[in-house]
Every structure is written in C-alpha cells, then in structure tokens.
C-alpha cells in the first residue's frame, strides 16, 4: 500500500525555520515527482514547491522563493521542505503528493497524498 508519512510541522516563529519531511512507504520515490501543497484556513489548497526526478529540477511558488528549499534523498525514500524566514502567512496544513516523473501545479495531477502536517507561524 502506497503511503506517505509527513512530519516536522509545528509552531514556528516569524523569521524562524522548520523542516518538513515526507517519507514514502510501499513504493520507491525514484520515479515520482513530489509536490508540496498547503491549505490555509478559509483558502484553497495551493502548490508550494515541487521536485522532479532525474536532475532534480525544482519549482517554487513566488511567495516562497528564496525562503523554502525542496530536496530529496532517494536512499531514504524521503523528500524534505526546508522552510526559512518563516512568515505568519505560511501558516497552513502542508501536504506532500506524488505523480510520475515531472512536476505539475494542479492538484488533480497527483495520485498519492499524505495526511498533512500543521505549520503555525506565530510570535
């Protein structure tokens, strides 16, 4: 059974850092692009970042460029989202999701989803 286990969420301070992890079980991530999405209260879910296979091309939504870094360790079957210079507006439930090969921004392009992890940025 294909599953993701997300971890690393919690309370962060403005200007601080958190690192999210997305560990896959039941399948290998080698052939999957992994996207991170987030949903803030009262808002639609949005794509935050994505990392593809191969040369590990990465994409970021403008609001997190220069602050967030996505990476993957295929030996650990895990993808990470390093979140630095946190802002209050980063508060959301963060989800990782997988699709074959290349990155896309649309949710419906992703077949497998994690359960989500809450990130709250507050002083």
C-alpha positions in Angstrom: 0.0 0.0 0.0 1.4 3.4 -1.0 1.6 5.8 1.9 3.3 9.0 2.9 4.2 10.0 6.4 4.7 13.7 6.9 6.4 15.1 9.9 8.2 18.2 11.1 5.3 20.6 11.4 4.5 22.5 14.5 4.9 26.0 15.8 7.5 28.3 14.3 8.3 31.9 14.9 8.4 34.7 12.3 11.8 34.7 10.8 12.5 31.1 12.1 12.8 27.8 10.4 11.1 24.4 10.2 11.9 21.4 8.1 9.1 19.1 6.8 9.7 15.5 5.9 7.7 13.3 3.6 8.6 9.6 3.9 7.2 7.2 1.4 6.4 3.5 2.2 5.1 0.8 -0.1 6.8 2.3 -3.2 10.0 3.9 -4.2 10.1 7.6 -4.9 12.7 7.2 -7.7 10.2 7.6 -10.5 8.0 10.2 -8.9 7.9 13.9 -8.8 6.9 15.1 -5.3 5.0 18.3 -4.7 4.3 20.2 -1.5 0.9 21.8 -1.2 -0.6 23.9 1.6 -4.0 24.9 2.7 -4.6 27.9 5.0 -7.8 28.3 6.9 -10.6 29.6 4.6 -8.4 29.3 1.5 -8.0 26.9 -1.3 -5.1 24.5 -1.4 -2.1 25.8 -3.4 1.1 24.4 -4.7 4.2 25.5 -2.9 7.1 23.5 -4.4 7.9 20.5 -6.5 10.9 18.4 -7.2 11.1 16.2 -10.3 13.1 13.0 -10.9 16.4 12.9 -12.8 18.4 16.1 -12.4 16.0 17.0 -9.5 14.6 20.1 -11.2 12.7 22.2 -8.6 9.9 24.7 -8.8 8.6 27.2 -6.2 5.6 29.4 -5.9 6.7 33.1 -5.9 5.7 33.6 -2.3 8.3 31.2 -1.0 11.1 31.7 -3.5 14.4 32.3 -1.7 12.9 31.1 1.6 11.9 27.5 1.0 14.1 24.7 -0.3 12.9 21.3 -1.5 15.2 18.4 -1.7 15.0 14.6 -1.9 17.1 11.7 -0.6 16.1 8.7 -2.7 18.2 6.4 -0.4 15.9 7.3 2.4 12.8 7.5 0.2 12.1 10.9 1.6 11.5 14.4 0.4 12.2 17.5 2.5 10.9 21.0 2.6 13.2 23.4 4.4 11.3 26.5 5.4 13.4 29.5 6.4 12.5 33.1 7.1 9.0 32.0 8.1 6.1 34.4 7.8 2.7 34.4 9.5 1.1 33.8 6.1 3.0 30.5 5.8 0.5 29.1 8.4 -1.3 26.2 6.8 -1.6 22.5 6.7 1.1 21.2 4.4 0.7 18.1 2.2 3.1 16.1 0.1 1.9 14.4 -3.0 3.4 12.2 -5.8 2.9 11.9 -9.5 5.0 10.1 -12.1 8.2 11.8 -13.4 7.6 15.5 -13.8 6.2 18.4 -11.8 2.8 20.0 -12.2 1.0 22.6 -10.2 -2.5 21.2 -10.4 -3.7 19.0 -7.5 -5.6 16.6 -9.8 -2.3 15.7 -11.5 -1.2 14.0 -8.2 -2.3 10.5 -7.5 -0.9 9.9 -4.0 -1.3 12.2 -1.0 0.0 12.4 2.6 -2.3 13.2 5.5 -0.9 16.7 6.0 1.0 18.3 8.8 0.1 21.6 10.5 2.5 24.5 10.4 1.7 27.5 12.5 3.8 30.6 12.4 3.2 32.9 15.3 5.1 35.0 17.8 
